Amino acid sequence: MAHKKILIPASLLVVFVASLFGAVLLTPESRSPILFDIPEISLVGYQRLMIFAPHCDDEILGSAGLIQKAHQLGIDVRVVLETNGDGYLFATLEEFRRIYPRPGDFIRMGDLRQQETLKALQQLGVKSHQVFFLGYPDRGTPQLWLQHWSRENPYTSPYTRTSRSPYHLTFNSAAVYAGEDLLGDIRSLIETYQPDLIVYPHPADVHPDHWGLSAFVRLAVYLIQRHTPDYQPALLAYLIHRPDFPYPKRYVPEADLLPPNKMWSVDTEWFRLDLTGDEIARKENATLAYQSQLGLLRNFLLSFVRRNELFDRPEAGILEVVSFGDRMQPGTWLNSLGEPIPAIKQDPQGDFITRRLVPASDWVALYAAHSPQDELWLCAELRGRANGMFTYTLRLLAVDENDQIAHYSAQGRAGRASFNQAEIQQNQVCTHIAMDTLNRPWLLFVSADVRNGTLGILDQIAWQAVFTFPLEVSSH
């Protein structure tokens, strides 16, 4: 009896602590997935695979098993590395034994990581001519997406102190660190090799280079499809960085790789690729080829050596037209059939400790619609009432009929009407923009973030693609 008195409160304590750090209760709406919830994918029928990786090692962590199976089936494989991972300060400190690394040290780290990539991929049957290094700046992808789009205003890496690739192995040595050049390189590779399966980083990955590259790849594909409707590749996304993923963060090759519970609660369109014992062993060996990263990241890197790999299939949305509703209350928006207009993107709730404890910092959903006034209505919903200690930002990238790119953003803080560009009402952060101001776009990418001046970004809704009208799809 005394034994039971000890066990019961201890169990409750475990549940309480787990809930604080991101676990979820096993309710029907949000329960832990098991492997057999997730359908298996097959590569049969595909001919050309192209994998996009933000850094040297992500291609192995996310898709080494996929590469092996593609190679076994005779599928042509191409691997594209956006950056060389040359901005990882602590690995550079350890590798070159300098307290204050110089720009040349970071470049040497990039050269080293390129060679590690070639060695790792060779173990999986991928030759050097099948690998493309774009040479863009590590941790700089969001700046290219948001602030340094034009070649006239290139970004300078704070690590290498360059505004273009300093590497001999560079796909396009004429490119500068600008969004339009990165988009052009990605588009060029896709148009040249015409992959029918494209694998890229997950939009909800919290690492800035990962969500940034995810947006660039999707934009490139949609631009190509608009002009070539026959081109309809399959798109699969892999996840690497989230505090609750993978679980556990250690070497357990016999374990399943499963989606984070909170992501599963809003997105069940995941797929698994089961690996054989030999494929798991080759993935482990390929991971160990990244010697420069093992000193600090061994447990994390090896935590992706599992019985399966995991892929999601994010979909673009279609902008619906509002026939009735209050602009500041997306729950009231109705279409011409009188049906509620759903969110274009749901965001996991209470998934990290700060968001669980502070509802004003936790996004729930993002809504977008075309209004009767010929405006874009954009609203982001919080789990709690907006708080003046946070800055809320709605972000938008618009693509017009001439494929010109324009950026817009609206910020707001509760109780600061003079500061606000966005409007805030209770738990809604909204803005409205005339479609003419946006130059009547055919494609939008939208997102929202909440930040604090001291803590930085506390939550960000993954960039969601939205067509203002359905793209033409070939019947062939």
Wavefront OBJ file of the C-alpha trace (Angstrom):
o trace
v 0.000 0.000 0.000
v 2.839 2.366 0.826
v 4.354 1.508 -2.538
v 1.175 2.680 -4.309
v 1.156 5.953 -2.368
v 4.553 6.731 -3.812
v 3.757 5.652 -7.373
v 0.587 7.643 -7.910
v 1.971 11.165 -7.267
v 5.200 10.277 -9.085
v 3.200 9.353 -12.186
v 1.229 12.575 -11.997
v 4.470 14.496 -11.683
v 5.841 12.845 -14.835
v 2.693 13.776 -16.784
v 2.865 17.363 -15.512
v 6.539 17.826 -16.384
v 6.096 16.189 -19.804
v 3.185 18.491 -20.583
v 5.297 21.543 -19.814
v 7.994 20.474 -22.242
v 5.846 19.774 -25.259
v 4.284 16.331 -24.819
v 0.530 16.021 -25.414
v -2.152 13.956 -23.750
v -3.487 11.070 -25.780
v -6.796 12.630 -26.785
v -8.519 11.775 -30.081
v -7.716 15.272 -31.369
v -4.016 15.131 -30.510
v -2.445 11.815 -29.679
v 0.986 10.393 -30.244
v 1.261 8.828 -33.694
v 2.497 5.289 -34.141
v 4.374 4.020 -37.177
v 1.373 2.238 -38.665
v -0.636 5.482 -38.655
v 1.747 6.630 -41.371
v 1.436 5.161 -44.892
v 4.560 3.893 -46.619
v 5.764 5.551 -49.818
v 7.108 3.802 -52.886
v 9.600 5.107 -55.429
v 8.409 2.773 -58.166
v 7.640 4.743 -61.309
v 9.862 7.730 -60.576
v 12.777 8.463 -62.898
v 14.544 11.569 -61.560
v 15.006 12.589 -57.923
v 16.310 15.996 -56.800
v 17.064 16.645 -53.136
v 17.542 20.164 -51.766
v 19.513 20.560 -48.530
v 20.236 23.804 -46.650
v 23.556 22.555 -45.236
v 26.101 19.843 -45.821
v 24.673 16.886 -43.811
v 20.938 17.610 -44.107
v 20.746 15.521 -47.276
v 21.997 12.520 -45.281
v 19.915 13.128 -42.149
v 16.683 13.600 -44.068
v 17.000 11.282 -47.035
v 20.007 8.909 -47.056
v 17.627 5.942 -47.161
v 15.618 7.517 -49.961
v 18.820 8.047 -51.954
v 19.784 4.408 -51.529
v 16.422 3.090 -52.664
v 16.426 5.459 -55.640
v 19.896 4.255 -56.610
v 18.773 0.617 -56.381
v 15.838 1.352 -58.724
v 18.029 3.111 -61.284
v 16.517 6.532 -60.560
v 18.755 9.470 -61.495
v 19.672 11.307 -58.285
v 20.791 14.929 -57.985
v 21.640 16.615 -54.683
v 21.666 20.395 -54.264
v 23.379 22.039 -51.280
v 22.223 25.621 -50.741
v 24.946 26.620 -48.259
v 28.191 24.983 -47.195
v 27.378 25.298 -43.497
v 30.296 27.681 -43.078
v 28.676 29.777 -40.332
v 28.697 27.213 -37.537
v 30.862 29.124 -35.083
v 31.477 26.407 -32.495
v 32.476 23.760 -35.024
v 34.885 26.263 -36.595
v 36.336 27.078 -33.165
v 36.874 23.390 -32.471
v 38.230 22.518 -35.919
v 40.773 25.340 -36.228
v 41.514 26.004 -32.548
v 40.941 29.755 -32.744
v 39.188 31.813 -30.116
v 38.304 34.405 -32.752
v 37.920 32.713 -36.155
v 38.738 34.845 -39.170
v 36.710 34.938 -42.408
v 39.254 32.608 -43.996
v 38.622 30.036 -41.247
v 34.921 29.962 -42.010
v 35.717 29.504 -45.703
v 38.059 26.629 -44.835
v 35.206 25.078 -42.864
v 32.975 25.386 -45.930
v 35.600 23.697 -48.107
v 35.916 20.904 -45.551
v 32.172 20.345 -45.374
v 31.927 20.170 -49.175
v 34.464 17.344 -49.166
v 32.596 15.582 -46.354
v 29.412 15.788 -48.439
v 31.065 14.245 -51.480
v 32.486 11.448 -49.332
v 29.167 10.786 -47.587
v 27.164 10.707 -50.808
v 29.725 8.515 -52.559
v 28.968 5.845 -49.956
v 25.348 5.959 -51.137
v 26.206 5.674 -54.839
v 26.021 9.386 -55.723
v 28.914 10.654 -57.882
v 30.479 14.102 -57.576
v 28.944 15.301 -60.870
v 25.494 14.653 -59.385
v 26.115 17.094 -56.527
v 25.674 20.867 -56.821
v 26.992 23.390 -54.299
v 25.196 26.743 -54.622
v 27.443 28.500 -52.088
v 24.870 30.838 -50.507
v 25.446 32.258 -47.002
v 24.926 30.042 -43.972
v 22.088 31.397 -41.784
v 21.393 34.038 -44.428
v 18.437 32.494 -46.297
v 15.732 34.527 -44.483
v 17.593 37.721 -45.347
v 17.542 36.740 -49.027
v 13.826 35.902 -48.812
v 12.779 39.044 -46.929
v 15.320 41.853 -47.258
v 17.973 41.240 -49.911
v 15.933 40.140 -52.894
v 17.572 42.312 -55.560
v 21.064 41.796 -56.975
v 21.481 45.540 -56.430
v 21.312 44.988 -52.689
v 23.230 41.759 -51.942
v 23.601 40.324 -48.463
v 27.054 40.060 -46.881
v 27.815 36.992 -44.765
v 28.901 37.971 -41.242
v 31.137 34.880 -41.258
v 32.984 34.853 -44.591
v 32.514 38.636 -45.097
v 31.653 38.022 -48.748
v 28.566 38.872 -50.809
v 29.086 36.023 -53.295
v 30.398 32.471 -53.051
v 34.150 32.332 -52.353
v 34.284 28.607 -53.189
v 35.812 26.870 -56.181
v 32.967 24.329 -56.137
v 30.077 26.683 -56.906
v 27.221 26.046 -59.314
v 26.951 29.662 -60.504
v 30.023 31.756 -59.723
v 28.330 34.879 -61.146
v 25.554 34.791 -58.539
v 25.525 37.200 -55.614
v 23.843 36.763 -52.256
v 20.400 37.920 -53.365
v 17.010 36.243 -53.333
v 16.498 36.582 -57.070
v 19.811 34.814 -57.756
v 19.079 31.944 -55.366
v 15.631 31.540 -56.924
v 17.216 31.626 -60.390
v 19.742 28.911 -59.524
v 17.072 26.623 -58.064
v 14.810 27.189 -61.030
v 17.658 26.546 -63.480
v 18.494 23.196 -61.886
v 14.876 22.049 -61.843
v 14.275 23.118 -65.441
v 17.487 21.435 -66.603
v 17.007 18.056 -64.903
v 13.183 17.940 -64.742
v 12.965 15.843 -61.560
v 9.641 14.079 -61.114
v 10.280 13.829 -57.356
v 11.589 16.825 -55.407
v 12.558 16.518 -51.749
v 13.127 19.681 -49.735
v 13.104 21.013 -46.131
v 9.851 21.183 -44.210
v 8.178 24.629 -44.100
v 7.725 24.318 -40.317
v 11.397 23.561 -39.597
v 12.514 26.150 -37.034
v 16.014 26.612 -38.482
v 15.986 29.784 -40.618
v 17.908 28.247 -43.528
v 15.507 25.299 -43.598
v 12.225 27.203 -43.700
v 13.848 29.729 -46.037
v 15.008 27.130 -48.578
v 11.618 25.441 -48.309
v 9.945 28.659 -49.465
v 12.428 29.218 -52.313
v 12.012 25.671 -53.670
v 8.215 25.854 -53.665
v 8.275 29.270 -55.329
v 10.594 27.976 -58.068
v 8.348 24.965 -58.739
v 5.181 27.078 -58.935
v 6.819 29.560 -61.312
v 7.862 26.716 -63.616
v 4.423 25.098 -63.444
v 2.685 28.344 -64.369
v 4.548 28.442 -67.670
v 4.764 24.666 -68.165
v 1.497 23.113 -66.901
v 2.643 19.632 -67.979
v 5.337 19.704 -65.312
v 3.834 18.156 -62.169
v 6.548 16.726 -59.880
v 5.758 15.097 -56.555
v 6.956 17.210 -53.599
v 8.014 15.729 -50.268
v 9.375 17.613 -47.253
v 11.694 16.345 -44.516
v 11.955 17.746 -40.994
v 15.240 18.225 -39.128
v 15.022 21.007 -36.513
v 12.443 21.264 -33.761
v 13.037 21.050 -30.000
v 10.632 18.096 -29.836
v 12.112 16.234 -32.807
v 13.510 13.709 -33.270
v 12.671 11.902 -30.071
v 14.832 10.825 -28.400
v 17.844 12.858 -29.515
v 20.323 10.001 -29.368
v 21.443 6.947 -31.286
v 18.598 4.396 -31.303
v 18.676 2.711 -34.740
v 15.975 0.229 -33.723
v 13.475 3.036 -32.971
v 10.812 4.534 -35.231
v 11.095 8.109 -36.505
v 7.702 9.711 -35.827
v 6.248 13.197 -36.376
v 6.168 15.536 -33.366
v 2.908 15.095 -31.479
v 1.819 18.702 -31.842
v 2.528 18.792 -35.579
v 0.623 15.536 -35.998
v -2.388 17.174 -34.317
v -2.756 19.661 -37.217
v -1.191 17.694 -40.095
v -1.508 13.943 -40.608
v -0.320 13.889 -44.247
v 2.970 12.197 -43.372
v 4.641 9.275 -45.125
v 7.298 6.832 -44.030
v 10.077 5.036 -45.875
v 11.111 1.822 -44.137
v 14.806 0.927 -44.291
v 16.554 -2.428 -44.273
v 19.362 -3.229 -41.869
v 21.966 -2.643 -44.580
v 20.416 0.697 -45.519
v 20.415 1.817 -41.884
v 24.100 0.854 -41.591
v 25.025 2.787 -44.742
v 23.133 5.819 -43.491
v 25.064 5.649 -40.231
v 28.387 5.426 -42.059
v 27.451 8.350 -44.295
v 26.511 10.405 -41.231
v 29.879 9.634 -39.643
v 31.586 11.091 -42.720
v 30.771 14.530 -41.276
v 33.707 14.446 -38.877
v 33.749 18.232 -38.465
v 30.287 18.113 -36.889
v 30.544 15.041 -34.679
v 32.384 16.663 -31.785
v 29.421 18.841 -30.896
v 26.478 17.208 -32.654
v 27.117 13.439 -32.610
v 23.986 12.535 -30.623
v 21.773 14.795 -32.693
v 23.111 13.615 -36.059
v 22.927 9.941 -35.146
v 19.370 10.351 -33.843
v 18.252 10.300 -37.502
v 19.659 6.798 -37.958
v 16.337 4.987 -37.464
v 14.221 2.185 -38.905
v 12.499 4.629 -41.232
v 12.656 8.086 -42.768
v 9.795 10.528 -42.575
v 8.291 12.882 -45.161
v 5.396 15.322 -45.229
v 3.430 16.621 -48.202
v 2.568 20.304 -47.616
v -0.045 21.635 -50.024
v -0.627 25.127 -51.411
v -3.972 26.766 -50.627
v -6.518 28.543 -52.828
v -7.678 32.061 -51.917
v -11.432 31.945 -51.347
v -13.766 34.904 -51.895
v -15.659 36.273 -48.892
v -19.353 36.895 -49.487
v -20.132 37.825 -45.891
v -18.143 38.440 -42.715
v -16.389 40.857 -40.359
v -12.882 41.675 -41.601
v -11.477 41.397 -38.058
v -13.229 38.105 -37.247
v -12.209 35.311 -39.680
v -14.536 32.940 -37.881
v -17.421 34.876 -39.476
v -16.120 34.675 -43.059
v -18.499 32.846 -45.385
v -18.131 31.971 -49.061
v -20.816 32.259 -51.754
v -22.372 28.980 -50.599
v -22.675 30.258 -47.046
v -19.925 27.915 -45.875
v -17.220 28.993 -43.400
v -13.872 29.813 -44.984
v -11.265 27.652 -43.208
v -7.799 28.703 -42.114
v -5.177 28.437 -44.830
v -2.690 27.265 -42.215
v -3.151 25.792 -38.759
v -0.279 26.175 -36.313
v 0.522 23.704 -33.514
v -0.668 25.071 -30.164
v 1.275 25.018 -26.914
v 4.101 23.132 -28.570
v 6.967 24.795 -26.653
v 7.235 25.882 -23.030
v 7.006 29.653 -23.693
v 3.938 29.240 -25.892
v 2.268 26.922 -23.416
v 2.775 29.361 -20.558
v 2.054 32.587 -22.496
v -1.002 32.244 -24.795
v -0.369 35.742 -26.199
v 2.793 34.360 -27.843
v 1.155 31.271 -29.362
v -0.308 31.354 -32.872
v -3.291 29.124 -33.637
v -4.077 29.729 -37.318
v -3.609 31.988 -40.334
v -6.537 33.120 -42.498
v -6.559 34.773 -45.937
v -9.423 35.670 -48.265
v -10.396 37.930 -51.183
v -12.945 40.452 -49.935
v -15.993 41.960 -51.679
v -14.056 45.258 -51.621
v -11.378 43.653 -53.837
v -8.907 43.481 -50.969
v -6.752 40.773 -49.487
v -7.865 40.108 -45.932
v -5.147 38.517 -43.796
v -5.613 37.572 -40.133
v -3.545 35.560 -37.675
v -5.232 34.141 -34.581
v -3.563 33.838 -31.173
v -4.424 31.331 -28.449
v -4.806 34.226 -25.986
v -5.417 37.937 -26.047
v -2.617 40.004 -27.639
v -0.167 41.527 -25.153
v 1.669 44.855 -25.486
v 5.018 43.274 -24.619
v 5.054 41.472 -27.984
v 5.323 42.687 -31.574
v 3.067 40.864 -34.027
v 3.993 40.860 -37.726
v 2.039 39.655 -40.745
v 4.293 38.983 -43.752
v 3.490 38.602 -47.416
v 5.376 37.875 -50.638
v 3.321 38.516 -53.788
v 4.011 37.346 -57.358
v 2.285 39.337 -60.098
v 1.337 38.442 -63.676
v 4.845 39.348 -64.859
v 6.379 37.125 -62.153
v 7.690 40.189 -60.339
v 8.190 39.734 -56.606
v 7.002 42.242 -54.004
v 7.226 42.108 -50.199
v 4.756 43.528 -47.686
v 4.532 43.425 -43.905
v 2.290 44.883 -41.207
v 3.296 45.105 -37.548
v 1.237 45.740 -34.461
v 1.402 45.861 -30.673
v -1.600 45.785 -28.374
v -2.379 49.221 -26.964
v -0.059 51.018 -29.409
v -2.446 52.354 -32.074
v 0.058 54.973 -33.277
v 2.676 52.250 -33.820
v 0.377 49.812 -35.559
v 0.216 48.958 -39.214
v -1.682 45.772 -38.376
v -4.975 45.969 -36.520
v -5.338 44.080 -33.252
v -8.645 43.047 -31.697
v -8.576 40.632 -28.786
v -6.721 37.569 -30.152
v -6.822 38.585 -33.836
v -4.015 40.374 -35.708
v -5.246 41.529 -39.128
v -4.460 43.674 -42.133
v -6.153 44.418 -45.466
v -4.471 45.395 -48.734
v -6.066 46.358 -52.050
v -5.397 43.754 -54.707
v -4.368 46.594 -57.037
v -1.711 47.605 -54.500
v -0.399 44.047 -54.717
v -0.454 44.347 -58.528
v -3.115 41.630 -58.729
v -0.904 38.657 -57.809
v -1.523 35.091 -58.946
v 0.526 33.661 -56.061
v 1.062 34.659 -52.447
v 3.298 33.386 -49.681
v 2.048 34.410 -46.225
v 3.343 34.034 -42.685
v 3.129 35.609 -39.226
v 5.522 35.899 -36.313
v 5.448 37.128 -32.743
v 8.555 38.435 -31.087
v 9.881 40.122 -27.991
v 12.809 42.544 -28.092
v 14.763 40.498 -25.552
v 13.718 36.944 -26.415
v 13.492 37.265 -30.220
v 10.946 35.243 -32.208
v 8.652 33.231 -29.943
v 6.386 31.715 -32.589
v 6.191 31.779 -36.374
v 3.532 30.365 -38.652
v 5.225 28.470 -41.475
v 5.203 30.258 -44.831
v 2.123 29.076 -46.701
v 1.712 29.271 -50.481
v -1.703 30.484 -51.661
v -2.905 30.699 -55.267
v -5.331 33.548 -55.895
v -6.907 31.277 -58.510
v -6.150 27.610 -59.305
v -3.119 26.981 -61.488
v -3.842 25.300 -64.803
v -3.073 21.595 -64.534
v -2.374 19.507 -67.608
v -4.776 16.642 -68.271
v -1.925 14.482 -69.573
l 1 2 3 4 5 6 7 8 9 10 11 12 13 14 15 16 17 18 19 20 21 22 23 24 25 26 27 28 29 30 31 32 33 34 35 36 37 38 39 40 41 42 43 44 45 46 47 48 49 50 51 52 53 54 55 56 57 58 59 60 61 62 63 64 65 66 67 68 69 70 71 72 73 74 75 76 77 78 79 80 81 82 83 84 85 86 87 88 89 90 91 92 93 94 95 96 97 98 99 100 101 102 103 104 105 106 107 108 109 110 111 112 113 114 115 116 117 118 119 120 121 122 123 124 125 126 127 128 129 130 131 132 133 134 135 136 137 138 139 140 141 142 143 144 145 146 147 148 149 150 151 152 153 154 155 156 157 158 159 160 161 162 163 164 165 166 167 168 169 170 171 172 173 174 175 176 177 178 179 180 181 182 183 184 185 186 187 188 189 190 191 192 193 194 195 196 197 198 199 200 201 202 203 204 205 206 207 208 209 210 211 212 213 214 215 216 217 218 219 220 221 222 223 224 225 226 227 228 229 230 231 232 233 234 235 236 237 238 239 240 241 242 243 244 245 246 247 248 249 250 251 252 253 254 255 256 257 258 259 260 261 262 263 264 265 266 267 268 269 270 271 272 273 274 275 276 277 278 279 280 281 282 283 284 285 286 287 288 289 290 291 292 293 294 295 296 297 298 299 300 301 302 303 304 305 306 307 308 309 310 311 312 313 314 315 316 317 318 319 320 321 322 323 324 325 326 327 328 329 330 331 332 333 334 335 336 337 338 339 340 341 342 343 344 345 346 347 348 349 350 351 352 353 354 355 356 357 358 359 360 361 362 363 364 365 366 367 368 369 370 371 372 373 374 375 376 377 378 379 380 381 382 383 384 385 386 387 388 389 390 391 392 393 394 395 396 397 398 399 400 401 402 403 404 405 406 407 408 409 410 411 412 413 414 415 416 417 418 419 420 421 422 423 424 425 426 427 428 429 430 431 432 433 434 435 436 437 438 439 440 441 442 443 444 445 446 447 448 449 450 451 452 453 454 455 456 457 458 459 460 461 462 463 464 465 466 467 468 469 470 471 472 473 474 475 476
